[in-house]
Amino acid sequence: MPKPFLYRNIHARGHLELFLLSAVSSLLLVRFYLYVTGYPQIGSGGLHIAHILWGGLLMLIAITINLSFLGIRSHRITAIVGGIGFGIFIDELGKFITRDNDYFYRPAIGLIYAIFIILYLVFNFISRSQHLTSREYQMNSLFQLEEAIAHDMDRREKNKVKHLLQQADHKNALTKELSLLLKNIHAIPAADPSRFRKLITKFDNYYQQFWRNRNSSNIVRFFFIFQTALFTLSVMAVMYNNFDAIADVFHGKQDYSTGLLIGQFVSSAIAGAFALAGAVLLAKSRLSALEQFRRATLVNIFLTEFFIFSRVEFSALPSFAFNLLILGVITYAIRTEIHFNQSDDPLISS
């Protein structure tokens, strides 16, 4: 079997999503800042330093960090700095697709969001959940061991590496050597937690207490169904107010705004389908349900918000911020569930 040219990183999904969220957030913040300050120009005389250059500079810094330093921290910094740079860079798209360099070209926002959608689909394909090869499990284990050299290794980190090696080929000599090396590494006692770690632990305790509540599943189920219904009803209200324009679609007439409205309704329905699937799965598998809720929220961020921003531009900021908050909560819940599941695994905790 031929060796692959590239090997997958188990942390790719988190890093790529961090890149996208940093990019979307920076784009919206730049637009908001320019709107509030009256679109100032940096430069004097005949010079104008467009902010596309600042975006390029940040992307250069991200690439330099990624090529110069080892470890997961450098990857996270690269994702954040590179995402911010890309968001600032792509914000100027309107200038470079119009003859008159029109920054305010209205369809540009829609095109920018379309780019983000394509990137999300590509990133999702790259980091899709599937069984890795034995060599990839070995390489990811080595990467975790590199982290142990930099920051020592506590029991939880040692369990993570052990879990990876258990999925590699047990007969392979390298797997055996890595398992032996891991066994001989002394796991240090957990350091006194920082204020941030204490805060996370407090959240973890609240999280566990919440799920011990007998009505917790019903609360979560109701929240996502209510959120879906609210989004759908708000779109239907707008469609009702534009009923004549919607009716023209059935007569072969359609303008730009009507197409955006229909796209918003369809994407909201797709997000609703994921949310309802999560509500059904909640009784069987909390992790599977959270994954469906995550997909619903991502559809809202990368599809529904695309149509909203294209239609009403930056009046859509509150709904975007709300969805971003929900995504953060769901991501935290998924990571916590995975951590608890691994901690309960007798093969890992032994």
N, C-alpha and C positions, 0 to 999 in steps of 0.2 A: 504493500500500500504506500503510495507516494506521500511524502511529508508535506503538510500545508505550508504555504508561503508565510502566513501570519497565524498567530496563536491568540485565542480569545482570552480576555481579561474578565474575571468574574465580577469585577467592580465596574465594568463598562456601562451598564445601565444607569447606575447612579451618577456617574461622571457626565454622561451624555445628557441626561435630564437636567443636571445642574448647569451645563453649558446652555441648553435651550432656555431654561427659566431665567438665567442671568441675561441672555440676549434679549428676550422679550421684555423683561423688566427694565433694562437699560434703555431700550428703544422708547418705551412709554414714558420713562422719567425724563429723557432728553426732550421729547415732544412737549411734555408738560412744562418743563423748565423754560423752553423757548417761548411757549405760549404766555406764561406768566411774566416773563421779562421783556416781551415785545420783540422777540427774535433779534437779539443783538449780533453784531458781526465782530469777529476778532481780526484785527489787522488795521492798517492805515493806508491812506492814499489809494492806490489802485490795487492793493493787496487784500485778499480775504482768505483767511485760514479756515477752510471748511472742516466741519467736525469729522468728516470721513477720514481725515489724516490722523486725528486722535484715536479713532477706532483702529486704524492700521497699526499705530504705535502700540496700542494695548495688545493686539494680536501678535505683534512681533515679540513683545515682552513675554507673552504666554508661551510661545514656541521656544524662546530662549530658556525659560524656566524648565520646560519639559525636557529639553535636550541636555540641560546642564546638571540637573539634580535627580536623585533617586528617591523612591518612596511614594507612598500613597498621598502624603501631604502635598507634594509637588504636583501630582495629578489633579487634586482638588483645586489648588490655586490656579493651575492651567485652565481648568474648566470654567472657573469663575471669571478670571481676568480675560480669557479668550472669548467667553460668552458676552461680557460687557463690551469688549472691542467690536465683536461682530454686530451686536445690536446697534452701536453707534455708527458703524460702517454702513449697514444695510438701510439705516434711516434715510440716507441721502439718495435712495434709489430713483426717486422722481426726477432728480436733476440729470440723471444719466440715461434716461429712456425717453426724454422729451427734447425736441429741437431747441426750445427756449430755456432749457435748464430749470424747469418749473418744479421747485421743491414741494409746492402745494398741490401737485397733480393728484386729483382725488382718487383715481383707481390705484395709486401707488400703495396705499395702506393695504388694500386687498391683495395686491401682488406680493407685498412683504409677508403678509400672513400666509399666503399660498406657499412661499418659500419655507416658512417655518413648518407648515404642515408636511411638506415633502421631506424636510430634514427629520421631523419626528418619525415619519414612516420608515425612512432609511435607518435611523438610529434604533428604532424598535426592532427592525429586521436583524441588524447587526447583533443586538444584545438580547435577542429572543431567548426564552427559557428552553433549553434543550440539553441533552446529555453531552458533556464535553468528552474529548478523547482522554485516554490515560496520560498522554504526554502533557496535555493542557492542565490537568489536575496536578501533575508534578510541578509544572512551571509556576502555577499559581501558589502552590505550597512553598516553593523556593522564594517567591516574592514576599510571602508572609514571614518567612524566616529572615529575610533581609530587614523587614520592619522590626523583628525581634532584636537584631544586632543594634539598631539605632535607638530603640526605646525599651530594651529588655523585653521580657515576655511574661505576662501573668497567666493565670490558669485559664481564663476565658479565651485569650488569644491562642494558647496552646491547643485548646479544644477545637478551635476553628481549623487549624492546620491538620489536626488529626482527622477531622471530618473530611477534609479534602483528600488526604492520602488514602482513606478507607474506600474512596470511590475510584482510585487509580488501580492499575493492574497489580494485584498482590504478588504475582509471580515475577514481576520485573525487578531486576537487580537494583535499579535506581530507586524504586519505591521502597524496597527493603532498607537501603542505605539511608534514605530520607526518614523513614520511620524510626530507625535506630538513632539517627542524629536527634530527632525530636524527643525521643525517649530520654536521651542523655542531657537534654537541655533542662536546667533547673528553672522551674516557673517561680518567679519572685512573688512574694505576697503583694496583693493589690495595694498600690500606693494610697496615701491619704487622698481622698477625692477632692478635686478642685471645686470651686463654687459652681462651675458649670456642670460638673459631674453630679454634684449633690442635687442640683436642680433637675437633671435628667432622672436621677434615682427617685426623686419626689414624684415626678411625672409618671415613672414606671409604677410606683406604688398606687397612685391615683388610678392609673390604667387598670391595674389588677383589681382594685376595689370596685371600679365601675363594672367590670365584667362579672364580678361575683354577685352583683345586683340582679335579682331575678328578672327585672323588667328591662335590663340593658339591651338585649337583642331587639326588643320591641321599640325602644327609643331610637336606636340606630336605624332600624328598618323604617320607622315613621319619618325620621329626618330626611333620608334620601328620597323616599317617595314624595314627601312634601316639597322638597327642593325641585324634583323633576316636574311635579304638577305646577309649581309656581313659575318655572321657566316656560313650560308649555302654555300656560294660561296667559302669561305676559306676551308671548309671541302671537297667540290667537287674538288677543285684544288689539295688538297693532295691526294684524291682518284684517280684523273687523273694521277698524278705522280706515283701512285702505281697500275696502271691499271692491270698489269699482276697478281699481288697478289690478287686483287679483283676478277679477272676472274677465278682464281683457286678455289674460293669459290663455284662456280657453277659446279665444277668438283669434289666436295667433299673434296677439300684440303683447309685447313685454319690454319694459324699460329696465334700466340698470338697478334701480332701487327695488323693484318688484322681485327681480331675480335674487337679490340679496335677502329679501324677506323670506322667500320660499326656501332658500338655502339654510337660513337660520332655523326655520321650522323643522326641516328634515334633520339637521344635525342635532337639534334638541330632542327629536324623537329617537335618534340613535343613542344619545346619551341616556335617555329615559329607559331604553331597552336594557342597557347595561346595568343601570341602577335597579331595575326590577329583577333582573337575574341575580344581582347581589342580595336583594331582599329575600329571594327564594332560597339561595344557598346558605344564608346566614345560620339556619338551623342545623345544617350538615357540617359546614366547614367555615370557620370564621375567616381563615386566611384566604380561601377562594372567594368569599363574599367581598372582602376588602379589596381584592384584586379587581373585581368587577366594578366596585365603586370608584377605584382609581382610574379605570378605563373610562368610566362615565365622566369623571372630572376632567381628564385629559381631552376627551372629545369636546367638552365645553370650552376648554382653554384654547385648543388649536383649531377647532372648527366653528363652534357657535360664536365665539368671540371674534373670529375672523369676519363673519358676516355682520356682526354688530358694529365692529370698528369701521368696516367698510361703509356701513349705512349711516351711523351717527357719529363716527369718528371718536373723539376722546371723551364723549359723554358716557362711553362704555367702561371707563376706568373703575368705577365702584364694583361692577359685576366681575371684572377681571381680578381685582384685588380679593374679592370674596372667594372666587374659585381657586386662586393661588393659596389662600389660607386653608381651604378645605383639602387641597392637594398635600400641603405640608402636614396636616393632621393625619391624613390617610397613610402617607409615607412613613410617618413615625409609628403608626399602629402596625403596619406591615412588618417593619423592621423589628419591632418589639415582639410580635407574634413569632417571627422566625427565630429570634434569640431565645424565647421561652421554649419553643419546640425543640431546639437543639440542646438546651439545658436539661430537658426532660428525657433526652435520648440516652439510654444506659450505655451505649457504645461510646458516646462522646464524653459523658460525665465520669466515666470510670477512670 
